[in-house]
């Protein structure tokens, strides 16, 4: 089977991810009002999570994300469980879902598992992934240490095809986690490991901590040139958990910045929310108050059609409040477009 990195970089049809995990589990009766968010299902209701993974594959997802976004060593130890046992369960339920759908349709197409790595802010369960404003004593060293356990486990797993760094809001943390990614690969002599980086952006389409997107992309392009090898690979840069109405303009801006840097070996990843808006403090969803460019009137799949105008999108899907029906719709659209 072709590697996921090569699949993304060399094929015109973008990789289709899954949709929301935590919000979809809520619809299925899982109480995710917990600091582990969707990760609590690995402990309390793994069968429900496995069925959700299966439903995404069945709806057309080429890849699903493990339910490890809001997990970390410290939070798991705080509730008295061994972190590696939970990371192992996350990979196990993903693999079981993948095996089940492959058995059902005789592996009619390649399917992948992406190891989800959320930011430090997600572990605080206070909405910090949407501000990037961490405590003053959280420096690059501490952030690298925070990511070590979960990231190492996922990188060492033969069942994980790529790492997805999701909703990263802070420039210092991005530097820390990419260098930790490289360090773990080199220390363990791992072969052909890849990742993508998906950002938490503000309404000006810059990183929510205030870092200019142009500066960040220049850093990423330089980091890739200096650090990436056959074994260390960065596939995509983009955004997730963003407003649906802003998704097309985010892609257009990133595509322009990549072009100005001659970064032909970087694609774009995009998976926005359904169109509703999340309040990180109240932990509730509200109808969008804006109608930017009229695109809230358009469905997720209609926005996908706009995204593909740049010919730079390598990974796409849905985030919060999207589900298997949305993925099915996108897959049907892609089937027609790339037949």
C-alpha positions as CSV (number, residue, x, y, z in Angstrom):
1,X,0.0,0.0,0.0
2,X,1.3,3.4,-0.9
3,X,2.4,5.5,2.1
4,X,-0.1,8.1,3.3
5,X,2.5,10.9,2.7
6,X,3.0,9.9,-0.9
7,X,-0.7,9.5,-1.4
8,X,-1.3,13.1,-0.2
9,X,1.6,14.7,-2.1
10,X,1.2,12.9,-5.4
11,X,-2.5,12.3,-6.0
12,X,-4.8,15.0,-7.3
13,X,-7.8,13.7,-5.3
14,X,-7.5,14.9,-1.7
15,X,-7.5,12.5,1.3
16,X,-10.9,12.5,3.0
17,X,-10.8,12.5,6.8
18,X,-13.6,11.8,9.2
19,X,-15.8,14.3,10.8
20,X,-16.3,15.3,14.5
21,X,-15.6,12.8,17.2
22,X,-16.5,14.4,20.5
23,X,-19.7,16.1,19.3
24,X,-20.8,12.9,17.4
25,X,-20.2,10.8,20.5
26,X,-22.5,13.2,22.4
27,X,-25.2,12.5,19.9
28,X,-24.7,8.8,20.5
29,X,-25.2,9.1,24.3
30,X,-21.6,9.4,25.5
31,X,-21.0,12.0,28.2
32,X,-17.9,13.8,27.0
33,X,-18.2,16.6,29.6
34,X,-14.9,15.6,31.0
35,X,-11.3,16.9,30.7
36,X,-10.5,14.0,28.4
37,X,-13.3,15.0,26.0
38,X,-13.8,12.3,23.4
39,X,-10.9,10.3,25.0
40,X,-13.2,9.4,27.9
41,X,-15.0,7.0,25.5
42,X,-11.9,4.9,25.4
43,X,-12.4,4.2,29.1
44,X,-16.2,4.2,29.4
45,X,-17.6,3.3,26.0
46,X,-15.0,2.0,23.6
47,X,-17.6,0.0,21.5
48,X,-19.5,3.2,20.7
49,X,-16.2,4.9,19.6
50,X,-15.3,1.9,17.5
51,X,-18.7,2.0,15.8
52,X,-18.3,5.7,15.1
53,X,-14.9,5.0,13.5
54,X,-16.5,2.3,11.4
55,X,-19.3,4.6,10.3
56,X,-16.9,7.2,9.1
57,X,-15.0,4.6,7.1
58,X,-18.3,3.3,5.7
59,X,-19.3,6.8,4.8
60,X,-16.2,7.2,2.6
61,X,-13.4,8.4,4.9
62,X,-10.0,7.4,3.7
63,X,-8.5,8.0,7.1
64,X,-9.8,8.4,10.7
65,X,-8.2,10.2,13.6
66,X,-7.6,8.4,16.9
67,X,-9.5,9.7,19.9
68,X,-6.3,11.0,21.5
69,X,-6.7,14.7,20.9
70,X,-7.3,15.7,24.5
71,X,-5.3,13.0,26.2
72,X,-1.9,13.5,27.9
73,X,0.2,11.6,30.4
74,X,-0.7,14.0,33.3
75,X,-4.5,14.0,32.8
76,X,-4.6,10.2,32.5
77,X,-2.5,9.7,35.6
78,X,-4.7,12.2,37.5
79,X,-7.7,9.8,37.0
80,X,-5.6,6.8,38.0
81,X,-5.1,5.1,34.7
82,X,-1.9,4.1,32.8
83,X,-1.4,6.5,29.9
84,X,0.0,3.9,27.5
85,X,-3.0,1.6,28.2
86,X,-5.4,4.3,27.0
87,X,-3.2,5.2,23.9
88,X,-3.1,1.5,23.1
89,X,-6.9,1.3,23.3
90,X,-7.2,4.3,21.0
91,X,-5.2,2.6,18.4
92,X,-6.9,-0.7,19.0
93,X,-10.5,0.5,18.4
94,X,-9.3,2.4,15.3
95,X,-7.7,-0.7,13.9
96,X,-10.7,-2.9,14.7
97,X,-12.9,-0.5,12.8
98,X,-10.5,-0.4,9.9
99,X,-10.2,-4.2,9.8
100,X,-14.0,-4.6,10.0
101,X,-14.7,-2.4,7.0
102,X,-11.8,-3.9,5.0
103,X,-13.3,-7.4,5.7
104,X,-16.7,-6.2,4.6
105,X,-15.6,-4.8,1.2
106,X,-12.4,-6.8,0.7
107,X,-10.3,-3.8,1.2
108,X,-11.7,-2.0,-1.9
109,X,-9.5,1.0,-1.2
110,X,-6.5,1.9,1.0
111,X,-7.5,3.1,4.5
112,X,-5.4,4.8,7.1
113,X,-5.3,5.8,10.7
114,X,-3.9,9.2,11.8
115,X,-2.7,9.7,15.4
116,X,-4.4,12.8,16.8
117,X,-2.2,15.1,18.9
118,X,-4.0,18.1,20.4
119,X,-2.2,21.1,21.8
120,X,-1.3,21.8,25.4
121,X,-4.3,24.2,25.6
122,X,-6.7,21.3,25.0
123,X,-5.5,19.5,28.1
124,X,-6.5,22.4,30.2
125,X,-10.1,22.0,29.1
126,X,-10.6,25.8,29.3
127,X,-10.7,26.8,25.6
128,X,-7.0,27.7,25.5
129,X,-6.6,26.1,22.2
130,X,-8.7,28.9,20.8
131,X,-6.5,31.7,22.4
132,X,-2.9,30.3,22.6
133,X,-2.5,32.3,25.8
134,X,-0.7,29.8,28.0
135,X,0.6,30.6,31.5
136,X,3.9,32.6,31.5
137,X,5.8,29.7,32.9
138,X,5.0,27.4,30.0
139,X,8.1,27.5,27.9
140,X,9.3,25.5,24.9
141,X,11.0,22.9,27.1
142,X,7.9,22.3,29.1
143,X,5.7,22.0,26.0
144,X,8.1,19.5,24.5
145,X,7.9,17.4,27.6
146,X,4.2,17.6,27.7
147,X,3.9,16.1,24.2
148,X,6.5,13.4,24.6
149,X,4.6,10.4,26.0
150,X,1.6,10.5,23.7
151,X,3.6,11.4,20.6
152,X,6.2,8.7,21.2
153,X,3.5,6.1,21.7
154,X,1.8,7.0,18.4
155,X,5.0,7.3,16.5
156,X,6.1,3.8,17.7
157,X,2.8,2.2,16.7
158,X,2.9,0.3,13.4
159,X,-0.8,1.0,12.9
160,X,-0.5,4.7,12.8
161,X,0.1,6.1,9.3
162,X,0.6,9.8,10.1
163,X,0.5,12.2,13.0
164,X,-2.1,15.0,12.9
165,X,-1.1,18.0,15.0
166,X,-4.6,19.5,15.5
167,X,-5.8,23.0,16.4
168,X,-2.3,24.3,17.4
169,X,-2.6,28.0,18.6
170,X,0.8,28.9,19.8
171,X,4.0,29.5,17.8
172,X,6.4,28.4,20.6
173,X,4.4,25.2,21.0
174,X,4.6,24.5,17.2
175,X,8.4,24.8,17.4
176,X,8.5,22.5,20.4
177,X,6.3,19.8,19.0
178,X,7.9,19.7,15.6
179,X,11.4,19.4,17.2
180,X,10.0,16.7,19.5
181,X,8.6,14.9,16.5
182,X,12.0,14.9,14.9
183,X,13.8,14.0,18.1
184,X,11.7,10.9,18.8
185,X,12.1,9.7,15.2
186,X,15.9,10.0,15.4
187,X,16.3,8.6,18.9
188,X,14.3,5.5,18.0
189,X,15.6,5.2,14.4
190,X,12.1,5.2,13.0
191,X,11.5,4.9,9.3
192,X,9.3,7.1,7.1
193,X,7.3,9.0,9.7
194,X,5.1,11.9,8.6
195,X,2.8,14.6,10.0
196,X,0.5,17.5,9.2
197,X,0.0,20.7,11.2
198,X,-3.4,22.2,11.5
199,X,-3.8,25.6,13.2
200,X,-6.2,27.5,15.4
201,X,-6.6,30.8,13.5
202,X,-8.2,34.1,14.4
203,X,-10.6,36.2,12.3
204,X,-7.6,37.9,10.6
205,X,-6.4,34.5,9.5
206,X,-3.3,34.6,11.7
207,X,-2.4,32.3,14.6
208,X,-4.6,33.0,17.6
209,X,-1.6,33.9,19.7
210,X,-0.9,36.8,17.4
211,X,1.8,35.3,15.2
212,X,1.4,36.3,11.6
213,X,0.5,33.4,9.3
214,X,3.1,34.6,6.8
215,X,5.8,34.4,9.5
216,X,4.7,30.9,10.6
217,X,4.6,29.5,7.1
218,X,8.1,30.9,6.3
219,X,9.2,29.1,9.5
220,X,7.6,25.9,8.5
221,X,9.0,26.0,5.0
222,X,12.5,26.6,6.4
223,X,12.0,23.9,9.1
224,X,11.0,21.4,6.4
225,X,14.1,22.3,4.3
226,X,16.5,22.0,7.3
227,X,15.0,19.0,9.1
228,X,12.9,16.8,6.8
229,X,14.5,13.6,5.4
230,X,13.2,10.3,4.1
231,X,12.2,9.5,7.6
232,X,11.0,12.9,8.8
233,X,8.2,14.4,6.7
234,X,5.8,17.3,7.0
235,X,2.9,16.9,4.5
236,X,0.4,19.7,5.1
237,X,-0.3,23.0,6.8
238,X,-3.8,24.3,7.3
239,X,-6.6,24.8,9.8
240,X,-9.3,22.9,11.6
241,X,-12.1,23.7,14.1
242,X,-12.5,27.0,12.2
243,X,-15.6,28.8,10.9
244,X,-17.1,27.2,7.8
245,X,-17.7,30.7,6.4
246,X,-13.9,31.5,6.6
247,X,-12.6,28.2,5.3
248,X,-12.3,29.1,1.6
249,X,-10.5,32.4,2.4
250,X,-8.1,30.6,4.8
251,X,-7.2,28.1,2.0
252,X,-6.7,30.9,-0.5
253,X,-4.4,32.8,1.9
254,X,-2.3,29.7,2.7
255,X,-2.1,28.8,-0.9
256,X,-0.8,32.2,-1.8
257,X,1.8,32.1,1.0
258,X,3.0,28.7,0.0
259,X,3.3,29.8,-3.6
260,X,5.3,32.9,-2.6
261,X,7.7,30.5,-0.7
262,X,7.9,28.1,-3.7
263,X,6.7,25.4,-1.3
264,X,5.4,22.9,-3.8
265,X,6.0,20.0,-1.5
266,X,3.5,21.2,1.1
267,X,-0.2,20.7,0.7
268,X,-3.1,22.2,2.6
269,X,-5.3,20.5,5.3
270,X,-8.8,21.9,6.1
271,X,-11.6,20.6,8.3
272,X,-13.9,23.3,9.7
273,X,-16.8,23.1,12.0
274,X,-20.4,22.7,10.7
275,X,-21.1,26.4,10.7
276,X,-22.0,26.7,14.4
277,X,-19.8,28.6,16.9
278,X,-18.3,27.1,20.1
279,X,-17.9,29.0,23.3
280,X,-14.9,27.6,25.1
281,X,-15.9,29.0,28.4
282,X,-19.6,27.8,28.5
283,X,-18.7,24.7,26.4
284,X,-21.9,25.2,24.3
285,X,-22.6,25.6,20.6
286,X,-24.5,28.6,19.2
287,X,-25.8,29.4,15.7
288,X,-23.3,31.5,13.7
289,X,-24.0,35.2,14.0
290,X,-22.1,36.1,10.8
291,X,-23.0,35.4,7.2
292,X,-19.6,36.2,5.7
293,X,-19.9,36.1,1.9
294,X,-23.2,34.3,2.3
295,X,-21.3,31.0,2.8
296,X,-23.2,30.0,6.0
297,X,-26.1,29.4,3.7
298,X,-23.9,26.9,1.8
299,X,-23.3,23.4,3.0
300,X,-20.0,21.9,3.9
301,X,-19.8,20.1,0.6
302,X,-20.5,23.3,-1.3
303,X,-17.5,24.9,0.5
304,X,-15.4,21.9,-0.4
305,X,-16.0,22.7,-4.1
306,X,-14.5,26.2,-3.4
307,X,-11.5,24.8,-1.5
308,X,-10.5,22.7,-4.5
309,X,-10.1,25.7,-6.8
310,X,-6.5,26.2,-5.5
311,X,-5.4,22.7,-6.4
312,X,-3.4,22.7,-3.2
313,X,-5.7,20.8,-0.8
314,X,-4.3,17.5,0.2
315,X,-6.5,16.6,3.2
316,X,-10.1,17.6,3.9
317,X,-12.9,16.7,6.2
318,X,-15.1,18.0,9.0
319,X,-14.6,19.0,12.6
320,X,-17.0,19.7,15.4
321,X,-20.7,19.1,14.7
322,X,-20.1,17.3,11.5
323,X,-20.8,13.6,11.2
324,X,-20.9,10.6,8.9
325,X,-23.7,12.0,6.7
326,X,-21.5,15.0,5.9
327,X,-18.6,12.8,5.0
328,X,-20.8,10.7,2.8
329,X,-21.9,13.8,1.0
330,X,-18.3,15.0,0.5
331,X,-17.3,11.5,-0.7
332,X,-20.1,11.4,-3.3
333,X,-18.9,14.9,-4.5
334,X,-15.3,13.7,-4.8
335,X,-16.3,10.6,-6.6
336,X,-18.0,12.6,-9.3
337,X,-15.3,15.2,-9.5
338,X,-12.4,12.8,-9.8
339,X,-14.1,9.9,-11.7
